[in-house]
Amino acid sequence: MPSASCNGIDIEYEITGSGEPLLLVMGLGGQLSEWPPDFIEQLAGNGFQVIRPDNRDSGLSTAFEWEPPSQVKSVLGALAGRPPKAGYHISDMASDLAGLLDALSIDSVHVVGMSMGGMIAQQLTIDHPSRVRSLTSIMSNTGARDTGQPSKKLLAKLSRLPLPTRETAADHMIALFTEFAGPHYDPMEHRKILEPSVERSWRPEGTARQTAAIMASPDRAPRLGSVKVPTLVVHGLVDPLVRPSGGIATAMAIPHSRLVMFPDMGHDLPRPRWDEMIAEIAANAAAS
């Protein structure tokens, strides 16, 4: 896979299809290899050139070395008004993507982000508005501490899971998704993606650093009011990890945005909703 030097670090990426460029941004700890292949092909079949990067500290992109707090400490500290110290923020991750576009000689893209990727996509649109043609934020939030936060019940369950090793990493991720995915979640299909991804890269400390970056970053809502591009917000009504209030708050913060909420979607991409979701993404892009 190719990589590009962006802001002094290397960002690994992969491109599928041809047409209008669409930047697909993965969530916390995820790799570009964890997007469902059929989802990528379906986007490409709708006339997009799909660009998937590994975020910094994940996959094969540059790993950092600063010592992060545990994910639980980062989340609980931020919710208590004590955000963690972090060596980078969501804004730095957004700048990486602007640098990737420079390296690829692409002036502007449609950007679609999932979970943490939605946060990065929002920040890219805020900080680099000329680089974004349309924005889609999926199962994400504005960074406010009073909306879109995990349920306490879920945090308690996740905190009791044993720490994974490389050998148990796929099982651990399936255990996580079993807690926060929706009713269409298929662990066997997910395992087919997870096991090669763990073989490719496994960076638990990188995931902890990304968590600290999320929790140390400010609320984007005040600046989201300046977003001018067509914006789609997608969320699941049964998402306990980024609760539905996160999607509602995002849509309320962005003028003229469209909010689509699926009753059978948790914190995952339910295959039965792909047709609707991708049609919405394409319609949002066409409005730019």
C-alpha positions as CSV (number, residue, x, y, z in Angstrom):
1,M,0.0,0.0,0.0
2,P,1.3,3.5,-0.7
3,S,2.0,6.1,2.0
4,A,2.5,9.8,2.0
5,S,4.5,12.2,4.2
6,C,2.1,14.6,5.9
7,N,3.1,17.1,8.5
8,G,6.3,15.2,9.1
9,I,4.6,11.8,9.6
10,D,3.7,9.0,7.2
11,I,0.1,8.3,6.4
12,E,-0.7,4.9,4.8
13,Y,-3.7,4.9,2.4
14,E,-5.5,2.9,-0.2
15,I,-7.6,4.1,-3.1
16,T,-10.6,2.2,-4.7
17,G,-12.5,3.2,-7.8
18,S,-12.6,6.4,-9.9
19,G,-14.8,9.4,-9.9
20,E,-15.3,12.2,-7.4
21,P,-12.8,11.8,-4.5
22,L,-14.3,10.7,-1.2
23,L,-12.2,10.5,1.9
24,L,-13.4,7.8,4.3
25,V,-12.1,8.3,7.8
26,M,-12.0,5.4,10.3
27,G,-12.9,5.5,14.0
28,L,-11.0,4.9,17.2
29,G,-8.2,2.4,16.8
30,G,-9.5,1.2,13.5
31,Q,-7.5,0.5,10.4
32,L,-8.3,1.2,6.7
33,S,-8.6,-2.6,6.4
34,E,-11.5,-2.7,8.8
35,W,-14.0,-1.0,6.4
36,P,-16.2,-3.7,5.0
37,P,-15.0,-4.5,1.5
38,D,-18.5,-4.6,0.1
39,F,-19.3,-1.2,1.6
40,I,-16.2,0.2,-0.2
41,E,-17.2,-1.3,-3.5
42,Q,-20.7,0.0,-3.2
43,L,-19.4,3.5,-2.6
44,A,-17.1,3.2,-5.6
45,G,-20.0,1.9,-7.6
46,N,-21.8,5.1,-6.9
47,G,-19.2,7.1,-8.7
48,F,-16.7,7.8,-6.0
49,Q,-12.9,7.4,-5.8
50,V,-12.7,6.1,-2.2
51,I,-9.6,7.1,-0.3
52,R,-9.0,5.3,3.0
53,P,-6.2,6.4,5.2
54,D,-4.8,4.9,8.4
55,N,-5.1,7.6,11.0
56,R,-1.9,8.4,12.9
57,D,-1.2,5.9,15.6
58,S,-3.2,3.1,13.8
59,G,-2.6,0.6,11.1
60,L,0.7,1.3,9.2
61,S,0.8,5.1,9.7
62,T,3.3,6.7,12.1
63,A,3.2,5.6,15.7
64,F,3.8,8.1,18.5
65,E,5.7,7.4,21.7
66,W,4.1,9.6,24.4
67,E,2.7,7.7,27.3
68,P,-1.2,7.8,27.4
69,P,-3.5,7.3,30.3
70,S,-5.7,4.3,30.1
71,Q,-8.8,4.7,28.0
72,V,-11.1,4.4,31.1
73,K,-9.1,7.2,32.8
74,S,-9.2,9.4,29.8
75,V,-13.0,9.1,29.4
76,L,-13.9,9.3,33.1
77,G,-11.6,12.2,33.7
78,A,-13.0,14.2,30.8
79,L,-16.6,13.5,31.9
80,A,-15.6,14.8,35.3
81,G,-14.2,18.0,33.9
82,R,-10.5,16.9,34.0
83,P,-9.5,16.2,30.4
84,P,-6.3,14.2,30.0
85,K,-3.0,15.5,28.8
86,A,-2.5,14.5,25.2
87,G,0.4,14.8,22.8
88,Y,-1.9,15.7,19.9
89,H,-5.6,16.6,19.3
90,I,-8.3,15.9,16.8
91,S,-7.2,19.1,15.0
92,D,-3.8,17.5,14.4
93,M,-5.4,14.4,12.9
94,A,-7.5,16.6,10.6
95,S,-4.3,18.4,9.5
96,D,-2.8,15.0,8.6
97,L,-5.7,14.5,6.1
98,A,-5.2,17.9,4.6
99,G,-1.6,17.0,4.2
100,L,-2.6,13.7,2.5
101,L,-4.7,15.7,0.0
102,D,-1.7,17.9,-0.7
103,A,0.4,14.8,-1.3
104,L,-2.2,13.3,-3.7
105,S,-2.6,16.7,-5.5
106,I,-6.4,16.7,-4.7
107,D,-7.9,20.1,-4.1
108,S,-11.1,19.0,-2.4
109,V,-13.0,15.9,-1.4
110,H,-16.3,14.6,0.0
111,V,-15.4,13.5,3.5
112,V,-17.2,10.7,5.3
113,G,-16.2,9.9,8.9
114,M,-17.4,7.2,11.3
115,S,-17.2,7.7,15.1
116,M,-13.8,9.3,15.9
117,G,-13.5,9.6,12.1
118,G,-16.7,11.8,12.2
119,M,-14.9,14.1,14.7
120,I,-11.9,14.3,12.4
121,A,-14.1,14.9,9.4
122,Q,-15.9,17.7,11.2
123,Q,-12.6,19.3,12.2
124,L,-11.2,19.1,8.7
125,T,-14.3,20.9,7.5
126,I,-13.9,23.6,10.2
127,D,-10.1,24.1,9.8
128,H,-9.7,23.5,6.0
129,P,-13.1,24.5,4.5
130,S,-11.8,24.8,1.0
131,R,-10.7,21.2,1.0
132,V,-14.2,19.8,1.7
133,R,-17.1,19.6,-0.8
134,S,-19.5,17.8,1.4
135,L,-19.5,16.3,5.0
136,T,-21.0,13.1,6.3
137,S,-20.7,12.5,10.1
138,I,-21.7,8.9,11.1
139,M,-22.3,7.8,14.8
140,S,-20.3,10.7,16.1
141,N,-20.6,13.8,18.3
142,T,-19.4,17.4,18.6
143,G,-17.1,16.8,21.5
144,A,-19.4,18.3,24.0
145,R,-19.4,16.4,27.4
146,D,-23.2,16.5,27.8
147,T,-24.2,14.8,24.6
148,G,-23.2,11.7,22.7
149,Q,-21.4,10.2,25.6
150,P,-21.3,6.4,26.5
151,S,-23.8,5.1,28.9
152,K,-22.5,4.4,32.4
153,K,-23.7,0.9,32.2
154,L,-21.7,0.3,29.0
155,L,-18.6,1.9,30.5
156,A,-18.9,-0.4,33.5
157,K,-19.2,-3.5,31.3
158,L,-16.2,-2.5,29.1
159,S,-14.0,-1.7,32.1
160,R,-14.5,-5.3,33.3
161,L,-13.3,-6.9,30.0
162,P,-9.7,-8.4,30.3
163,L,-7.0,-6.5,28.5
164,P,-6.3,-8.1,25.2
165,T,-3.1,-9.6,23.8
166,R,-2.3,-9.8,20.1
167,E,-3.6,-13.4,20.2
168,T,-6.9,-12.4,21.8
169,A,-7.3,-9.1,20.0
170,A,-10.0,-10.3,17.5
171,D,-12.0,-12.0,20.3
172,H,-11.7,-8.8,22.4
173,M,-13.0,-6.6,19.5
174,I,-15.9,-9.0,19.0
175,A,-16.7,-8.8,22.7
176,L,-16.7,-5.0,22.5
177,F,-19.0,-4.9,19.4
178,T,-21.3,-7.4,21.0
179,E,-21.9,-4.8,23.7
180,F,-22.5,-1.7,21.5
181,A,-23.4,-2.9,18.0
182,G,-27.0,-3.1,16.8
183,P,-29.2,-6.2,16.2
184,H,-27.7,-6.9,12.7
185,Y,-24.2,-7.4,14.0
186,D,-22.6,-10.6,12.6
187,P,-19.5,-11.6,14.7
188,M,-18.5,-14.3,12.1
189,E,-18.4,-11.7,9.3
190,H,-16.6,-9.3,11.5
191,R,-13.9,-11.9,12.4
192,K,-13.1,-12.2,8.7
193,I,-12.1,-8.6,8.7
194,L,-10.5,-8.4,12.2
195,E,-8.1,-11.3,12.0
196,P,-6.2,-10.1,8.9
197,S,-6.3,-6.5,10.4
198,V,-4.6,-7.7,13.6
199,E,-2.1,-9.6,11.5
200,R,-1.4,-6.3,9.7
201,S,-1.0,-4.2,12.8
202,W,-2.0,-4.2,16.5
203,R,-1.4,-1.0,18.4
204,P,-3.3,-0.8,21.8
205,E,-1.2,2.1,23.0
206,G,-2.0,4.0,19.8
207,T,-5.7,3.5,20.6
208,A,-5.2,4.8,24.1
209,R,-3.4,7.9,22.6
210,Q,-6.3,8.5,20.2
211,T,-8.7,8.2,23.1
212,A,-6.7,10.9,25.0
213,A,-6.8,13.1,21.9
214,I,-10.6,12.8,21.7
215,M,-11.1,13.6,25.3
216,A,-8.5,16.5,25.3
217,S,-10.1,18.2,22.3
218,P,-12.6,21.0,22.7
219,D,-16.2,21.0,21.8
220,R,-16.6,21.7,18.1
221,A,-20.2,22.9,18.3
222,P,-19.4,26.7,18.3
223,R,-17.3,26.4,15.2
224,L,-19.6,23.9,13.4
225,G,-22.0,26.8,12.9
226,S,-19.6,28.1,10.3
227,V,-19.9,25.0,8.1
228,K,-21.3,25.9,4.7
229,V,-21.0,22.6,2.7
230,P,-23.9,20.1,2.4
231,T,-23.9,18.0,5.6
232,L,-25.4,14.7,6.4
233,V,-25.5,13.3,10.0
234,V,-26.2,9.6,10.4
235,H,-26.8,7.9,13.8
236,G,-28.3,4.8,15.3
237,L,-31.1,5.0,17.8
238,V,-29.7,2.1,19.8
239,D,-26.1,3.3,20.0
240,P,-24.9,3.1,23.6
241,L,-21.3,4.1,22.9
242,V,-22.0,7.4,21.2
243,R,-25.6,7.9,22.2
244,P,-28.1,9.4,19.8
245,S,-27.9,12.8,21.4
246,G,-24.4,13.1,19.8
247,G,-25.9,12.9,16.3
248,I,-28.7,15.3,17.2
249,A,-26.3,17.8,18.7
250,T,-24.1,17.6,15.6
251,A,-27.1,18.2,13.3
252,M,-28.3,21.1,15.4
253,A,-24.9,22.7,15.4
254,I,-24.5,22.7,11.5
255,P,-26.9,24.9,9.6
256,H,-29.1,23.2,7.1
257,S,-27.7,19.7,7.8
258,R,-29.8,16.6,7.3
259,L,-30.2,14.1,10.1
260,V,-30.9,10.5,9.4
261,M,-31.4,8.1,12.3
262,F,-31.9,4.4,12.0
263,P,-33.9,2.5,14.6
264,D,-31.9,-0.8,14.1
265,M,-28.4,0.7,14.1
266,G,-26.0,0.7,17.1
267,H,-22.4,1.7,16.9
268,D,-21.8,-0.2,13.7
269,L,-22.6,-0.2,10.0
270,P,-25.6,-2.5,9.6
271,R,-25.6,-4.1,6.2
272,P,-29.4,-3.9,5.7
273,R,-29.0,-0.1,5.9
274,W,-26.1,0.3,3.4
275,D,-28.3,1.0,0.4
276,E,-30.1,3.8,2.2
277,M,-27.0,5.2,3.8
278,I,-24.9,5.3,0.6
279,A,-27.8,6.8,-1.3
280,E,-27.9,9.5,1.3
281,I,-24.2,10.1,1.1
282,A,-24.4,10.3,-2.7
283,A,-27.4,12.7,-2.6
284,N,-25.5,14.9,-0.1
285,A,-22.4,14.9,-2.3
286,A,-24.5,15.8,-5.4
287,A,-25.8,18.9,-3.5
288,S,-22.3,20.4,-3.4
